[in-house]
Amino acid sequence: MSKKEIIIVDGKCVLCNSITKWLIKKDKNKIFEIASLESEYIKKNFQNIYNVDSVAVVDSFGNVYQKSLAILYILKKINKLFWIQILIKLLPLFFTNFFYDLVAKTRYKIFGKYDQCMISNNDI
C-alpha cells in the first residue's frame, strides 16, 4: 500500500484535467499521487472501486472517498478553498452529492472531452 494518498480522476475530462493541474500546483507537500480512472494501474490495483464517474480518493489506509466526500477530503488535505469545505460540511450529503452528480453528468457537454488522458507523467 502506498504511503501517499491516491486521487483517481477521469483522465479524458477537460474539467478534471484542469482541476488536476491546479491540484498539482497546490499540493506543496506532495501528499497525493494522481492516476487516471482508465489506467491499467487502477484497473489492476483497485478493482474494488466501482461506479467512479469522475473522482475518488484512496487514503493511505485504503479507505475510499467518492463524490463530494472526495472533494472535501482533497481540499482539507491541501488546506484550500475553505468556503467549499464549509458548504460540504454544513449541507446534507445527499444534497452535495446531488450537485456533484449534476456536474459529473454534464461535464463532457459543458467542458468537453479528450480522446486520451492529457496529464503527463512528468506533471504527476
N, C-alpha and C positions, 0 to 999 in steps of 0.2 A: 504494500500500500504506500502510495506517495505521501510524503510529509506535507506537500503543498495541497492547497485546495484546487479542485479542477472545475472550471466553468465549461459547460458544454453548450455550444451555440450552433445555430443554423448557419453554416458557412456560405450558403448561397443567397442569404437575405441581405439586401443592401443596408437596411436599418441595423440589423445585428452586427454586420461588419463595421459600420460606423461607430456603434456603441463599443464594440470590442477594441477598436483603435483608441478611442477615448479612455477606456478602462486600462489599457496597457500603459498609457502615459500617466494615469493617476495612481497606479499600483506601485508606488515608490518602494515599498518593501518586498516587492516580488512575491506576494502571497499566493497569487494564482498562476496556474497553468491553464491554457485555453486549448480546447480541442473542438473540432468540427463534429457535429452530430453525425455527419455522413462518413467520418473517418473509420478506417479499419481498427484503429486503436480503441475507439469507443465500442464498436461492434464486438470486438474480441474481449475487452476487459469489463464492460459494463452492460452485460446482456439483461440485467435486472432493471435497467432504465427503459421504460416503455412509455409510449404516448407523449414523448417530449416533442413539442412542436416548435419550440424556439430557444428556450434556455433552461438549463438545470445546473445545479452546483452539487458536487460531491465533496464533502468536507474530509479532513484528514482521518476521521474515524469511520468513513464510509457512509455517513448519513447523506441522504439525497433531499435536496430542496428544489421545488419546482414553482413555476409561475411567480406570483407576487412575493412569495416567501424567498425565492431565489434572488429576486431583485433586492429585497430587504437585506438578505444575508451579505450580498456583494457590497452594497452601499455602507453597511455597518463596518465591514472589514476594511474598506478603504477610507472610511471616515469622510464621506462626501454626501452632498445633496440631502441635508438633514430634513428639509421640508417634505421630501418624498418619503423618507423613513417615518416621519411622524404621521403622515397620511396613512401609510400602510399599517402602522401600529394601531391607529385610532379607529379606522374603518373595519367593519367585519370582513373576514377572509373571503366569504362568498362575493362580496361587493368588489374588493380589489382584484380578485381572480376573474370576475366578470369583465372588468375593463382590460385586464391583461389579455384575456381570450379575445376580446374585440380587436385589440391591436394585433395580436398574433394571427387572427383570421384574415385581416385586411392588409397586412404589411406588404405583401407582394404587389397588390393592386396600387397601393399608395406610394411605396418606396422603390419597388422593382425587385428583380431577382437576377443574380449572376448565373452563368452556366456552370461555374465551379467556384469553390471557395477562394476568396480573394485575399485572405490573410496569409501572408507568407510565414514560413518557419522562422525567418530572421526576426520578424516582429514579435513572435511569441517566445 
